[in-house]
Amino acid sequence: MVTTEAGGQPRNPLHGLTLETIVTALAENYGWDGLGERIPVRCFTTDPSVASSLKFLRKTPWAREKVEGLYLFMLREQRRQQAR
């Protein structure tokens, strides 16, 4: 059984977050170099910026999925570190 929250989103940690918020958080946590190592796309490795990343990710569903997955991984890692 899946519990739903207000708005009908079943415990979706990405609900309400913009792509800009996700990219900014990843860049702050890993740095652009670290982000480019984890997801090797040019928008993260060559003259990276939030604006260029958003433009690319909005047109490239597979890359957006990787970014969202990395964001969820980052959240899990942060929770694990806080639990210690």
C-alpha positions in Angstrom: 0.0 0.0 0.0 1.4 3.4 -1.0 0.5 6.4 1.2 -0.3 9.5 -0.8 0.4 13.0 0.5 -1.5 16.2 -0.3 -1.7 16.6 -4.1 -1.7 12.9 -4.9 2.0 12.4 -5.1 3.0 9.1 -3.5 6.0 10.0 -1.3 7.9 11.4 -4.2 11.0 13.3 -2.9 11.2 15.2 -6.2 7.7 16.5 -6.0 7.7 20.3 -5.9 11.4 20.6 -6.8 12.5 22.4 -9.9 15.2 21.1 -12.1 17.2 24.2 -11.3 17.0 23.4 -7.6 18.2 19.9 -8.2 21.1 20.9 -10.5 22.1 23.7 -8.1 22.1 21.2 -5.1 24.2 18.7 -7.0 26.7 21.3 -8.1 27.0 22.6 -4.6 27.4 19.1 -3.2 29.8 17.5 -5.8 31.2 20.5 -7.6 31.0 20.8 -11.4 34.0 18.5 -11.7 32.5 15.8 -9.5 29.2 16.1 -11.3 30.9 15.7 -14.6 32.6 12.6 -13.4 29.4 11.1 -12.2 27.3 12.1 -15.3 29.8 12.7 -18.1 27.9 15.1 -20.3 29.3 18.3 -21.8 27.0 20.6 -19.9 28.8 19.5 -16.7 32.4 19.2 -18.1 32.9 22.0 -20.5 32.2 25.6 -19.3 29.5 24.4 -16.9 26.7 26.6 -15.6 23.2 26.0 -14.3 21.7 27.8 -17.3 23.5 25.6 -19.9 22.7 22.5 -17.9 19.0 23.3 -17.7 18.8 23.9 -21.4 20.4 20.5 -22.1 18.5 18.5 -19.5 15.1 19.9 -20.6 15.7 18.5 -24.1 17.4 15.2 -23.0 15.1 12.9 -21.0 17.8 10.2 -20.4 20.2 12.8 -18.9 17.5 14.3 -16.8 16.7 10.8 -15.4 20.4 10.4 -14.5 20.4 13.8 -12.7 17.3 13.0 -10.8 18.7 9.6 -9.8 21.9 11.1 -8.6 20.0 13.7 -6.6 18.0 10.9 -4.9 21.3 9.1 -4.2 22.7 12.3 -2.7 19.7 12.6 -0.4 20.1 9.0 0.8 23.8 9.5 1.5 23.1 12.7 3.4 20.5 10.9 5.5 22.9 8.1 6.2 25.6 10.6 7.3 23.2 12.4 9.6 22.1 9.1 11.2 25.7 8.4 12.3 
